[in-house]
Amino acid sequence: MDEKLDYHTLIDGDIPPWVMRFIKTTGKAVNEYGMIGANDDVLLSVSGGKDSLALALALSLRRKWLPIKYSLHGLMIDWLEHPIPKEAREPLMAYFKALNIDFTIVDEKQFSPTFDGFNCYLCARNRRRIMFEYCQDHGCHLVAMGHHLDDLVETTMINLCFRGRFETMRPKQDFFGGKISIIRPMIEVHENTTRRLSECYNLPTGKPVCPYDQTNIRASLKPIIGELVKMDPLTREHIYHAHGFLDTIEAK
């Protein structure tokens, strides 16, 4: 089992090979898909969970050895109906300060009166709306989300098995004619890497409790994908490459 360490050791430059591989894998996707350029302002979509904190760490640390500069800002939406514990706020603020990332927590209503019922899709759409409005108000055109390879595979399976479409989240996706783009720098990173990072370095996770977190379709698919991986350890990579994202870029 990994020894429990403090995340400040990573910031100070004591980065073990497996963490460096994680950072380089994240940087590889950034470069492959042209996600971040010089002097860009990047808004991090912070859930408070292990994935968004891992993404913040990777994008912050890699700035130290890049020839270009870009700015990072973090925005966390704390749902009034399911707020994070009050004691979680200060550690999160300290974490982003240590990473030299401007960080804001906003309190918002999760259930919009315009919604007919409520589900995971509507929650995500409401979050995205708030993020886009923040970008417009603060001049950001990039929103970085902490989705990883497992998320992509699960989304693919949901769309394929339940909607009859071979679609998924894209590494980079433009909105409003390219005025705002969502980027997913960890799209080639396995979830077990972000989990190991969070557990080994005691990342100050403080994610709002979702009442559907363990009962939605995505949670039900995880063990099924796990069985496929037992048959072929590269199952996730095969599904990722089947979408041909890089082929589309090379054809341009």
C-alpha positions as CSV (number, residue, x, y, z in Angstrom):
1,M,0.0,0.0,0.0
2,D,1.2,3.5,-0.8
3,E,2.5,5.5,2.1
4,K,0.3,8.5,3.1
5,L,2.0,11.7,2.0
6,D,1.3,15.4,1.9
7,Y,0.4,17.0,-1.5
8,H,2.8,19.8,-0.7
9,T,5.7,17.4,-1.4
10,L,4.5,17.3,-5.1
11,I,4.3,21.0,-5.3
12,D,7.8,21.2,-3.9
13,G,9.1,19.0,-6.7
14,D,9.3,15.6,-5.1
15,I,7.4,13.8,-7.8
16,P,7.6,10.0,-8.0
17,P,7.6,8.3,-11.5
18,W,4.0,7.2,-11.4
19,V,2.8,10.7,-10.6
20,M,5.0,12.1,-13.4
21,R,3.5,9.6,-15.8
22,F,0.0,10.9,-14.8
23,I,1.1,14.5,-15.4
24,K,2.7,13.6,-18.8
25,T,-0.4,11.6,-19.9
26,T,-2.5,14.7,-19.1
27,G,-0.1,16.9,-21.0
28,K,0.0,14.5,-23.9
29,A,-3.8,14.9,-24.4
30,V,-3.5,18.7,-24.1
31,N,-0.9,18.7,-26.9
32,E,-2.6,16.2,-29.1
33,Y,-5.9,18.0,-29.2
34,G,-4.6,21.6,-28.9
35,M,-6.5,22.2,-25.7
36,I,-4.5,25.0,-24.1
37,G,-2.4,27.7,-25.8
38,A,-0.1,30.5,-24.7
39,N,-1.7,33.1,-22.4
40,D,-5.0,31.2,-22.2
41,D,-7.3,31.6,-19.3
42,V,-8.6,28.2,-18.2
43,L,-11.6,27.7,-15.9
44,L,-11.4,24.5,-13.9
45,S,-14.8,22.9,-13.2
46,V,-14.2,21.8,-9.6
47,S,-16.6,19.2,-8.1
48,G,-14.4,18.8,-5.1
49,G,-13.9,15.1,-5.9
50,K,-10.7,13.2,-6.6
51,D,-10.8,13.8,-10.3
52,S,-11.1,17.6,-10.4
53,L,-8.5,17.9,-7.7
54,A,-6.1,15.6,-9.6
55,L,-6.7,17.7,-12.8
56,A,-5.9,20.9,-11.0
57,L,-2.7,19.4,-9.7
58,A,-1.6,18.2,-13.1
59,L,-2.3,21.4,-15.0
60,S,-0.7,23.5,-12.3
61,L,2.5,21.4,-11.9
62,R,3.1,21.1,-15.7
63,R,3.3,24.9,-15.9
64,K,6.6,24.8,-14.2
65,W,8.5,23.3,-17.1
66,L,6.5,24.6,-20.1
67,P,7.8,27.3,-22.4
68,I,4.4,28.9,-22.5
69,K,2.3,30.5,-19.7
70,Y,-1.4,30.0,-19.1
71,S,-3.7,31.0,-16.2
72,L,-5.8,28.7,-14.1
73,H,-9.0,29.6,-12.3
74,G,-11.2,27.2,-10.3
75,L,-15.0,27.4,-9.9
76,M,-16.9,25.1,-7.6
77,I,-20.7,25.0,-7.6
78,D,-22.0,24.1,-4.2
79,W,-25.6,23.0,-4.5
80,L,-27.8,24.4,-1.9
81,E,-29.9,21.2,-1.7
82,H,-26.8,19.0,-1.2
83,P,-24.0,21.2,0.0
84,I,-20.5,20.1,0.9
85,P,-19.7,20.0,4.6
86,K,-18.7,23.5,5.9
87,E,-15.4,22.1,7.3
88,A,-14.4,21.0,3.8
89,R,-14.3,24.6,2.4
90,E,-11.1,25.8,4.1
91,P,-9.0,22.7,3.0
92,L,-10.1,23.2,-0.5
93,M,-9.3,26.9,-0.5
94,A,-5.8,26.1,0.9
95,Y,-5.3,23.4,-1.8
96,F,-5.9,25.7,-4.7
97,K,-3.9,28.5,-3.0
98,A,-1.0,26.1,-2.8
99,L,-1.3,25.4,-6.5
100,N,-1.5,29.1,-7.3
101,I,-5.0,28.8,-8.7
102,D,-7.7,31.4,-8.2
103,F,-10.6,29.5,-6.6
104,T,-14.2,30.5,-6.1
105,I,-17.1,28.6,-4.5
106,V,-20.6,29.7,-5.5
107,D,-23.8,28.6,-3.9
108,E,-26.5,27.7,-6.5
109,K,-29.8,25.9,-6.7
110,Q,-29.5,22.4,-8.1
111,F,-33.1,22.1,-9.1
112,S,-34.2,24.7,-11.6
113,P,-37.9,25.6,-11.7
114,T,-37.8,25.1,-15.5
115,F,-36.9,21.4,-15.1
116,D,-39.7,18.8,-15.5
117,G,-38.5,16.3,-12.9
118,F,-34.8,15.8,-12.2
119,N,-32.0,13.4,-13.3
120,C,-28.3,13.3,-13.8
121,Y,-28.5,14.8,-17.3
122,L,-30.4,17.8,-16.0
123,C,-28.0,18.3,-13.1
124,A,-25.0,18.3,-15.5
125,R,-26.8,20.7,-17.9
126,N,-27.6,23.1,-15.0
127,R,-23.9,22.9,-13.9
128,R,-22.7,23.6,-17.5
129,R,-25.1,26.6,-17.8
130,I,-23.6,28.2,-14.6
131,M,-20.1,27.5,-15.9
132,F,-20.8,29.1,-19.2
133,E,-22.3,32.2,-17.6
134,Y,-19.3,32.5,-15.4
135,C,-17.0,32.3,-18.5
136,Q,-18.9,35.0,-20.2
137,D,-18.8,37.3,-17.2
138,H,-15.0,36.7,-16.6
139,G,-13.7,36.4,-20.1
140,C,-12.7,32.7,-20.0
141,H,-13.1,30.7,-23.2
142,L,-11.8,27.3,-21.9
143,V,-13.6,25.1,-19.3
144,A,-11.4,22.1,-18.2
145,M,-13.4,19.2,-16.8
146,G,-12.0,16.3,-14.8
147,H,-13.4,13.5,-17.0
148,H,-11.1,10.5,-17.5
149,L,-10.9,7.5,-19.7
150,D,-13.4,5.5,-17.5
151,D,-15.9,8.3,-17.9
152,L,-15.5,8.2,-21.6
153,V,-16.0,4.5,-21.8
154,E,-19.1,4.6,-19.5
155,T,-20.7,7.4,-21.5
156,T,-20.0,5.4,-24.7
157,M,-21.7,2.3,-23.3
158,I,-24.7,4.3,-22.0
159,N,-25.2,5.9,-25.5
160,L,-24.7,2.6,-27.3
161,C,-26.7,0.3,-25.2
162,F,-29.6,2.6,-24.1
163,R,-29.8,5.2,-26.9
164,G,-28.6,3.4,-30.0
165,R,-25.8,5.9,-30.8
166,F,-22.1,5.4,-30.8
167,E,-21.3,8.7,-29.2
168,T,-19.4,9.9,-26.2
169,M,-17.8,13.0,-24.5
170,R,-15.1,14.5,-26.7
171,P,-11.6,15.5,-25.7
172,K,-12.4,19.0,-26.9
173,Q,-15.9,20.3,-27.6
174,D,-16.8,23.8,-28.9
175,F,-19.9,25.7,-28.0
176,F,-21.5,29.0,-29.3
177,G,-19.5,28.9,-32.5
178,G,-16.2,28.3,-30.7
179,K,-16.5,31.2,-28.2
180,I,-16.3,28.6,-25.3
181,S,-14.7,25.2,-25.4
182,I,-14.9,22.3,-23.0
183,I,-11.6,20.5,-22.7
184,R,-10.9,17.1,-21.0
185,P,-7.1,16.9,-20.4
186,M,-7.4,13.6,-18.4
187,I,-9.3,11.8,-21.2
188,E,-6.5,9.2,-21.5
189,V,-6.0,8.7,-17.7
190,H,-7.5,5.7,-15.9
191,E,-9.7,6.4,-12.9
192,N,-7.6,4.2,-10.7
193,T,-4.7,6.7,-11.2
194,T,-6.7,9.6,-9.8
195,R,-8.0,7.4,-7.0
196,R,-4.4,6.4,-6.1
197,L,-3.3,10.0,-6.2
198,S,-6.1,11.2,-3.9
199,E,-5.5,8.4,-1.4
200,C,-1.7,8.5,-1.4
201,Y,-1.5,12.3,-1.0
202,N,-4.5,13.0,1.1
203,L,-6.1,15.4,-1.4
204,P,-8.7,17.5,0.4
205,T,-11.8,16.1,-1.3
206,G,-15.1,17.7,-0.4
207,K,-17.6,16.7,-3.0
208,P,-21.4,17.4,-2.6
209,V,-23.3,14.2,-1.8
210,C,-25.3,13.2,-4.8
211,P,-28.4,11.1,-3.9
212,Y,-28.2,9.2,-7.2
213,D,-24.4,8.6,-7.1
214,Q,-24.5,4.8,-6.4
215,T,-27.8,4.0,-8.2
216,N,-27.6,5.6,-11.6
217,I,-26.8,3.8,-14.9
218,R,-23.2,4.8,-14.8
219,A,-22.6,3.2,-11.5
220,S,-24.3,0.0,-12.7
221,L,-22.1,-0.1,-15.8
222,K,-18.8,0.0,-13.8
223,P,-18.8,-3.7,-12.8
224,I,-19.8,-4.7,-16.3
225,I,-16.9,-2.8,-17.9
226,G,-14.7,-4.3,-15.2
227,E,-15.6,-7.8,-16.5
228,L,-14.7,-6.8,-20.0
229,V,-11.4,-5.6,-18.8
230,K,-10.7,-9.0,-17.3
231,M,-11.1,-10.4,-20.8
232,D,-8.9,-7.8,-22.4
233,P,-7.0,-5.3,-20.2
234,L,-7.0,-2.8,-23.0
235,T,-10.8,-2.7,-23.4
236,R,-11.0,1.0,-22.4
237,E,-8.3,2.0,-24.8
238,H,-10.0,0.1,-27.6
239,I,-13.2,1.9,-27.0
240,Y,-11.4,5.2,-26.9
241,H,-9.6,4.7,-30.1
242,A,-12.7,3.4,-31.8
243,H,-14.1,6.9,-31.8
244,G,-11.2,8.1,-34.0
245,F,-10.7,11.5,-32.4
246,L,-7.1,11.8,-33.5
247,D,-8.0,10.7,-37.0
248,T,-10.4,13.6,-37.2
249,I,-7.7,16.1,-36.2
250,E,-5.1,14.6,-38.6
251,A,-7.7,14.9,-41.5
252,K,-8.0,18.7,-41.0
